[in-house]
Amino acid sequence: MGAVAAPWKQLLLNALDSNSHLKHSSFFQLATVGSNGRPSNRTVVFRGFQENSDNIQINTDTRSRKIEELKKCPFAEICWYFTESWEQFRISGRIDVIDGSNPDSVKLQVTMNSIPPTLHACSLLTA
Ligand SMILES: Cc1cc2nc3c(=O)[nH]c(=O)nc-3n(C[C@H](O)[C@H](O)[C@H](O)COP(=O)(O)O)c2cc1C
């Protein structure tokens, strides 16, 4: 029997679907904890879900600062805003760095395993 999908996964898939005509809808912000204990935030590209899981995948560079930061603290939060549907998703979790999965040795795959309670979804309302 397969694992039960996280409750937010279908909401996120719906948002991706309804915003799919907008190229920027695959970008989200990934915040980690900097080596000085301060927030460290950047934009990354959604690379899909790991097969049969809720794990969100991104690709990055072994030399990037985020990899150093994740070695010290593997916890992170995603903030993803969809401009067409006016929805924001904040997903927090632990990041696993997967090495050797890419033929380019400089590239790494990073997956985000959510930790419940994990989703703070909201829609912006106009006045
Ligand atoms: C639109 C956009 C998409 C980006 N996508 C990625 C990405 O998928 N992976 C990545 O490592 N960096 C991506 N970057 C660059 C990051 O925002 C960041 O500058 C870089 O990863 C270095 O961050 P770090 O020093 O905190 O590790 C993207 C930047 C922009 C503006």
The ligand as a Gaussian input file, in Angstrom:
#p B3LYP/6-31G(d) Opt

LIG

0 1
 C       14.284000      32.868000     -11.124000
 C       15.424000      32.230000     -10.358000
 C       15.512000      30.852000     -10.279000
 C       16.572000      30.252000      -9.590000
 N       16.620000      28.875000      -9.475000
 C       17.603000      28.282000      -8.769000
 C       17.623000      26.867000      -8.560000
 O       16.754000      26.110000      -9.022000
 N       18.624000      26.346000      -7.817000
 C       19.595000      27.136000      -7.261000
 O       20.473000      26.577000      -6.617000
 N       19.605000      28.466000      -7.445000
 C       18.640000      29.077000      -8.169000
 N       18.620000      30.433000      -8.336000
 C       19.699000      31.215000      -7.744000
 C       19.428000      31.371000      -6.246000
 O       18.379000      32.313000      -6.045000
 C       20.683000      31.794000      -5.466000
 O       21.128000      33.049000      -5.910000
 C       21.803000      30.775000      -5.605000
 O       21.315000      29.447000      -5.497000
 C       22.872000      30.966000      -4.518000
 O       22.232000      30.903000      -3.264000
 P       23.012000      30.505000      -1.928000
 O       24.315000      31.292000      -1.960000
 O       22.149000      30.956000      -0.814000
 O       23.240000      29.029000      -1.944000
 C       17.578000      31.055000      -8.991000
 C       17.456000      32.445000      -9.075000
 C       16.406000      33.034000      -9.749000
 C       16.295000      34.539000      -9.803000

